[in-house]
Amino acid sequence: MSRPVMIFGAGQAGRACRRLLGPQWDVTAFLDNDRSKSSILGIPVLPPEAACGGAERVVIAVANPQRARSMASQLEDLGYSGEITFFSDYQALFDVRAAAARLLAEHMEADGVAGDIAEVGVFRGAFAAVLNGALPARTLHLFDTFEGFPGEQAALDREQGFSAAAAGDFADTSPQAVLSVLPHPEAAVIHQGVFPGTFAGLEQAHFCLVSLDADLYQPTLDALELFWPRLSAGGVVLLHDFNSAQYGGAGSAARAFCAGRGIVPVPLGDLHGTAVLVKQGAQP
């Protein structure tokens, strides 16, 4: 028999948490301080006080640990005395996207899928380190401005209503900072500047695994158009933010690219809605 649980946080983390919960849990409600929300995924959104007497367990579904503790304190102040689970604790320990990358890397090595690896949108290198560690013998190409979003690209996403992206977002990084977190920095090549201009010189390259985390519409579309024809048969694109509520441009670009090409994005259940695109031998 399933056990009732409520999820405090009806945003992106709450949706991800709902997908990640096992079948032994029955989500009876989302809790949220935003009274404008009425339902999420067909589940009612209720004020936090509904947890009192109505839930044996509440999952606090926000990524920020400090905010999560504040929300737990709010429940306790309201008189809730049941169990509280912090999604942020598990998110910091287990990562669906990293697990997918490592498992895909194992299959590529076993099946002999040839090519380099690449990431567009590196920021501080956390996921680049996963790629570098999973395929240490492959050259890792890292594309980023290392100065945040370019103004023109961010403006396009705002104009289209994809996100509230602003010029310079994610600027708190550097090539040196990224290289310092890589387990095998000698295998990495930094391509600093505005993509796709930084792809010059790689026209004859081939790739087995590409991580796209550019967030915005135009660089995501440009990356798919450049990398897909150069992806080996059996190669994979891991597209971050495919189902993101924060950066809608990435998913919109991917859907536009995949339409009519016979490419079916397979979504993962991670926080930001990553999708997997597998290259079949005959796909253009």
C-alpha positions in Angstrom: 0.0 0.0 0.0 1.3 3.5 -0.9 2.0 6.0 1.8 0.8 9.6 1.6 3.3 12.4 1.2 3.1 16.1 0.5 5.7 18.1 -1.4 6.5 21.6 -0.1 7.5 23.6 -3.2 5.4 23.7 -6.3 8.2 24.8 -8.6 10.8 23.0 -10.8 12.3 21.1 -7.9 8.9 20.0 -6.7 8.0 18.6 -10.1 11.4 16.8 -10.3 10.8 15.4 -6.8 7.3 14.1 -7.8 8.9 12.2 -10.7 11.7 10.8 -8.6 9.5 9.4 -5.8 9.1 5.7 -5.8 5.7 3.9 -6.3 5.4 3.4 -2.5 4.6 7.1 -2.2 1.3 8.8 -3.0 1.6 12.5 -3.4 -1.6 13.9 -2.1 -0.7 17.6 -2.5 1.9 20.2 -3.2 2.3 22.9 -0.6 3.3 26.4 -1.6 3.2 29.9 -0.2 2.1 31.2 -3.7 -1.7 31.2 -3.5 -2.0 31.8 -7.3 -1.2 28.1 -8.0 -4.1 25.7 -7.9 -2.7 22.4 -9.3 0.6 20.9 -10.6 0.6 17.7 -12.6 -3.0 17.2 -11.7 -2.2 17.4 -8.0 -3.8 20.2 -5.8 -1.6 23.0 -4.5 -2.5 23.9 -0.9 -1.1 26.4 1.7 1.6 25.0 4.0 -0.8 24.7 7.0 -2.5 21.9 5.1 0.3 19.6 6.2 -0.8 19.7 9.8 -2.9 16.7 10.3 -2.8 15.8 6.6 0.6 14.4 6.0 2.8 11.9 7.7 5.8 13.1 5.7 6.6 16.3 3.9 9.4 16.6 1.3 10.9 20.1 1.1 11.5 20.4 -2.6 13.9 23.3 -3.2 17.5 23.1 -4.3 18.9 25.7 -1.8 19.7 24.1 1.6 19.3 27.4 3.6 15.9 28.0 2.0 14.9 24.4 2.7 15.6 24.8 6.4 13.6 28.0 6.5 10.6 26.2 5.0 11.0 23.4 7.5 10.9 26.0 10.3 7.8 27.5 8.8 6.1 24.1 9.0 7.2 23.5 12.6 5.9 27.0 13.5 2.5 26.1 12.0 2.4 23.0 14.2 3.5 20.3 11.9 5.2 17.4 13.8 5.5 14.7 11.1 8.6 13.6 9.2 10.5 16.0 7.0 12.8 15.0 4.1 15.1 17.5 2.4 15.3 17.1 -1.4 18.4 19.2 -1.4 20.3 16.6 0.8 19.7 13.9 -1.7 20.3 16.1 -4.7 23.7 16.9 -3.4 24.5 13.2 -2.9 22.8 11.6 -6.0 22.7 13.1 -9.5 20.6 11.6 -12.3 22.3 13.4 -15.1 25.8 12.5 -13.8 24.7 8.9 -13.5 23.4 8.9 -17.1 26.7 10.3 -18.4 28.7 7.7 -16.6 26.6 4.9 -17.8 26.6 6.2 -21.4 30.4 6.5 -21.2 30.6 2.8 -20.1 28.5 1.7 -23.1 30.5 3.9 -25.5 33.8 2.3 -24.3 32.3 -1.2 -24.5 30.8 -0.6 -28.0 33.8 1.3 -29.4 31.9 4.5 -30.2 34.6 6.8 -31.5 35.1 10.5 -31.0 35.9 13.3 -28.6 33.7 14.7 -25.9 32.5 18.3 -25.6 30.4 20.6 -23.4 28.8 23.9 -24.5 28.1 26.0 -21.4 30.6 25.0 -18.8 30.3 27.6 -16.0 32.5 26.3 -13.1 33.1 22.8 -14.5 31.1 20.6 -12.2 29.6 18.5 -15.1 32.8 18.8 -17.2 34.5 17.0 -14.4 32.0 14.2 -14.6 32.6 13.9 -18.4 36.4 14.1 -18.0 36.4 11.5 -15.3 34.1 9.1 -17.2 36.2 9.2 -20.4 39.7 10.2 -19.3 41.3 9.1 -22.6 39.2 11.3 -24.8 39.8 14.9 -25.6 37.3 17.1 -23.8 36.4 20.4 -25.7 35.0 23.0 -23.4 33.1 26.0 -24.9 32.1 29.0 -22.8 32.5 32.7 -22.8 33.7 32.6 -19.2 32.1 36.0 -19.0 28.4 35.0 -18.7 25.6 35.2 -21.3 26.3 37.3 -24.3 23.9 40.3 -24.3 22.4 39.7 -27.7 21.6 36.0 -27.0 20.1 36.8 -23.6 18.0 39.6 -25.1 16.6 37.2 -27.7 15.4 34.8 -25.1 13.8 37.6 -23.1 12.0 38.9 -26.2 10.6 35.4 -26.9 9.5 34.9 -23.3 11.8 31.9 -22.8 13.5 33.2 -19.7 14.6 36.3 -17.7 18.2 35.8 -18.8 20.5 38.8 -18.6 23.9 39.7 -20.1 26.6 38.5 -17.8 24.6 35.9 -15.9 27.0 33.0 -14.9 30.1 35.2 -15.2 31.6 34.1 -11.9 34.0 31.6 -13.5 37.3 31.3 -15.4 39.2 28.8 -17.5 41.6 28.3 -14.7 38.8 27.6 -12.2 37.4 25.0 -14.5 40.7 23.3 -15.1 41.4 23.1 -11.4 38.3 20.9 -10.8 39.0 18.4 -13.7 40.4 15.1 -12.7 42.4 15.0 -16.0 42.9 18.6 -17.1 45.6 17.5 -19.5 42.8 16.1 -21.7 40.8 19.3 -21.8 40.9 22.0 -24.5 39.3 25.4 -23.6 37.5 27.3 -26.4 36.8 30.7 -24.8 34.4 33.1 -26.5 31.0 33.4 -28.0 29.7 30.1 -29.5 29.4 29.1 -32.4 32.4 31.3 -33.4 34.6 29.2 -31.1 33.9 26.1 -33.1 36.2 27.2 -35.9 38.9 24.6 -36.6 36.8 21.6 -35.5 35.0 21.1 -38.7 36.7 17.7 -39.3 36.3 16.5 -35.7 34.0 13.7 -34.5 32.3 13.3 -31.2 30.9 10.5 -29.1 29.3 12.5 -26.2 28.2 16.1 -26.1 26.7 18.0 -23.2 24.7 21.1 -24.2 24.1 23.4 -21.2 24.0 26.8 -23.0 20.5 27.6 -21.4 19.6 29.9 -24.3 17.8 29.3 -27.6 20.3 30.4 -30.2 23.5 28.8 -28.9 21.6 25.6 -28.3 20.3 25.5 -31.8 23.7 26.4 -33.2 25.3 23.6 -31.2 22.9 21.0 -32.3 23.4 22.0 -36.0 27.2 21.8 -35.6 27.6 18.7 -33.4 24.9 16.4 -34.7 26.4 15.8 -38.1 29.8 15.2 -36.4 28.4 12.8 -33.8 29.4 9.2 -34.3 26.8 6.5 -34.8 25.7 5.5 -31.3 26.9 8.9 -29.9 24.8 10.9 -27.6 23.8 14.5 -26.9 22.9 15.3 -23.3 20.7 18.3 -23.5 20.3 20.2 -20.2 17.2 22.3 -19.5 15.1 20.4 -22.1 12.1 20.6 -19.7 13.3 23.6 -17.7 10.8 26.0 -16.3 13.6 28.6 -15.9 15.2 28.4 -19.3 12.7 27.5 -21.9 14.9 28.4 -24.9 17.0 25.3 -24.7 14.0 23.0 -25.0 12.4 25.1 -27.7 15.6 25.0 -29.8 15.9 21.2 -29.4 12.3 20.6 -30.4 12.7 22.8 -33.5 15.9 20.9 -34.4 14.5 17.4 -33.8 11.3 18.0 -35.7 11.4 16.2 -39.1 14.8 14.6 -38.4 13.5 11.4 -36.8 15.1 12.3 -33.5 13.1 11.5 -30.4 14.4 13.2 -27.2 14.3 10.9 -24.2 13.7 12.9 -21.0 15.5 12.2 -17.7 14.0 12.7 -14.3 16.6 15.2 -13.1 16.0 18.6 -11.6 16.4 20.6 -14.8 14.8 18.1 -17.3 17.7 16.8 -19.2 17.0 15.0 -22.5 19.1 12.3 -24.2 19.4 12.4 -28.0 21.0 9.2 -29.5 22.5 9.4 -33.0 21.4 6.5 -35.3 23.7 5.6 -38.1 21.5 6.9 -40.9 20.3 10.1 -39.2 21.3 13.4 -41.0 
